[in-house]
């Protein structure tokens, strides 16, 4: 399937309009700016037609001004700007395989975010159990789209927004999902998209990314001792060296990433909320 979000959204709309965002497209920057001025009272989501990361969306509306440099970046990789109203809900990654024309979801991940100006930064994903209600809902709603766009059997992955029984597709691709999702499946002891069926994991796992708010030379990382005492903490996945340069996080990057795992989801989610608050306060000392 093409990487063009315009083509993808139109494909989704033709197959199941309920899965599609109500999008408009702009090739002209002045036309987009006029549109945003007229719609200043509502929260809008803007994405470039082509992007290589999952953090390319921009949010603008009341209390969330959009700097000109951010607006210019929508055309950095060519193409058009894709715009739609913000739809409330929780982002999920849903990965699976097509087998004889049927979609089998192998691993599903609920996303956690922090708002940073015009960006909504992904900080963590937590696995959803195969028997959970959202797993069956996603399989049922995504089946027609997967079947209509598949070219035989093989892997397929989706990024969606889920709100009750409403499902909106951000994008999809007939390929194996990108890291760290396959690696997290390994930490859970399940095959993920390398298998043909969903497997019940050994508990719950999350990767947690601490965001850098200011570029500079790293002098200290605060709060790590508290993080490592959490019941679900398992290991550091990314830890920069003191004295090294670090860059402000603008997309899915991070300064520190830790792995959480626990058999009790409620314990892991409590630890995750602690990390969200710690992340909001900032952990990096730079100069």
N, C-alpha and C positions, 0 to 999 in steps of 0.2 A: 504494500500500500504506500502511496506517495507520502512524503514528509510535509507536504503543503497542508497547513491547517485549514485553508480555505476549501481545498478539495475534500479533505476529510469531513469537515462540517457539512458540506453539501451532500456527501455520500451518506452520512448518518441521517440527515434530514429526510432523504428519499426513502431510506429503509424503515426508519421509525422516528417520526418527527418529535415524539415525546422524549427521545434520548438526546435531542439536539438543543444547544443553546440558540437563542434568537440573536444571531450575529449579523453585524454589518461590517463591510470591508472598505478600507481607504488606501488609495495609492498616493493621494495628495495630502501633505502635512497640514496645509492651511485649512483644507476641508475637514480634517480630523479635529483640529483645534476649534473650529467653529461649532462642530457637533458637540464637543465636550463642553464648550461654553453654554450652549443651549440646554445641555443635560446636567448642569452643575449641581442640581438638587439630588441626584441619585448616584449611587456607587457603581462605577463601571470597571470592568476588567479588560485590559488591553494586552494582546499578545502579538509578537511578530509572526508573520506567516511561516517563516522558517527559523528554527532554533535548534541548538544541539544540547540543551540542558532542560531540566524540569523546573527551573526557577525563573523562567523568562516572563511570567505574567506580571503586569503592573496594575495597581489599584489606584483609582482616582475618584474623588467625590468630596462630599462635605468633610472637612477636617483632614483630608488626605490630598494635599496639593501635589501636582506632578511636575517636578523640575524639568526644564527644557532639555537638559542633557539626557534625561531618561526617555523623554519623548523621541528625541533624535535616535536613540538606540534601537527603536522599533524597526528601523529600516537598515540596520547595520549589515545584516546578511541578505539584503535584497527582499523583494516581495512586498506584500501589503500588510497593513495593520488590521488585526482582527479584534473586534470590539463587541462586548455584550454586557447586559446587566449582570451584576453580581447575583448569583443564585445561592442562598444559604444552604449549608450542608457540610458534610465531612468528606474531604478527599480520601479516596482509596486507590490502591493499586490492586488489580485483579489479574492474575496470571493463570494460564492454562494451556491445554492442547486441544486441537481438533482431532477427533477420532471418528471416522465414518460419518462426517458431517455434523457431529454433535460436539458441543462445547463442554469440556470437562475442566472446571476450575481447580487447579492444584494448590494454589496459595494465594491468600488475600491479605492485604496489609492496610490497616487504618493509619492515617497520617496525622501528625501533630505539627502545628505551625506557630510561629511567632510573627507578629506584624512589625515591620521595620520601615516606617515611612511608606513609600509606594509599593514596597515589596511585602510578600507574605512568605517567610522563609521556612522551609521544611526542616524540622529539628529531629524528628523521629518517626519510625513506623513500628507498629505492633501487629503481630499476626492475629488473624481472625480464625477461629476454629472452623473446620469444614462443616459441622452441623449447625452453625449459627444461622439465625434467620436471614441475615444479609447475604450469606453465601448462596442460599437458594434463590433469593430475589435477584442477585446479580447474574447467576447462571441463566435464569429464565428470561430476564430482560435483554441480556447480551447475546443470547443464542442466535436470533435472526441476523444481527449485524455480523457476528463472527462467521456464520454460514454463508452469507451473501458475498463476503469479501475474501473468503479463504480459497486458496488454490491447492486443494487436497489436504491431507493430514499434516499436522505440524503445530508448532508453538504459536501462541497468541497472547498479547498482553494489552491491558487497558489501564488508562487513568480516568477515574470517574469521580463525580461528586454525588454523594448519597445523602438524602434527606427524607427519612421515613421510607415510603415506598416510591419516592421520586428518584430516578437515576438520570444523570446527565453525563455524557461522555466528553471528556476533554480531548483525548486522543487515543489511538490504538495502533498496534503494529503486529504483523504476523512474524514474530521472532521471539527469541528468548529475552526476558526482561533483563535490564541492565543491573550491574552491581549497585548496591550491596545485596539485592534481594536473593539471588541464588546462594550467596555466602550465608545469609541469615537462615535460609532453608537448611543448609548444612549444620549450623549451630543447633537447629531444632531436631536434627536427625530425620528429616524427611527429604524425599527426592525432588520435590518441586516440579518444574517443567521437564526434568529429565525422566519423570515417571508418567504414567498414563492415567492415574487416579489420584485423588486427594488422599493424603495420609494424615492420621491423627498425630499431632506433634507431641513431644515430651515437654509440655508446659508452654510458656510464653517468652518471647524474646523481643528485644528492641535495640536498635542502635541509636545513640543520642549524640547530636552534634551541637557543640558550643560555637556560637557565632562571634566573629571578630568585628567590632564596631569601628576600630581605627587602625589604619595601617601604621607600621613602624617596626622598631626592634623590640622583640619580646624580652621583658625583664622578669616577669613573674606570672604564675597562673594561680589564682586564688580559689579556694574551695575544694581542691582536689582531695584533701584528706576526708572531708565530709562525704564527697561522692563515693570514695572507696569504702566507706563504712556502710553504705546503703545495703539492705538485705539482698537486692537483686543485682548489685554490681558484680561483674565477672572479670572484665579485663579492659585495658586500654586498647583501642584499635588505631588511634592516631594521637601522637603526643609530640609536639614540636620541641626542639632543643632551645633552652634559654639562650638568648643572645642572637638568635636567628631572626631574619625578617619575616613578618607575617602580613598578609593583605586583608583589608576589610572584606567581609563576606557580603556578596551581592546576589548570590544565587544558591545552589545547593552545596557549596563548599563549606568548610568548617576549619576551626583552629584546633579543636580537640574532639575526638569521637570516642565514646565508651560503649561497651556492650553490657546490656542488662539481660538477665534471664531468671525466671522463677516459675515454680509450678502453680503458684497462686496469682491469678491475673490482678486481683485487687492490690496485692503487695507491689507488683511491678508498676501499676498505674499510680499508686501513691508516690513511689520513688520518681516516676516520670514527672509528676506535678512539681515535686521539689526541684528537679533539674530545670524545669521551665522557669520557675521563679529565680533560681540561681543564674540562669542564662539571661534573664531580663535585667538583672542587676549588673551583669558583666563580670567576667573572670580574668580577663587579660590585662596585664599592666604593660604598656608599651611606651616608648619614647622615640 
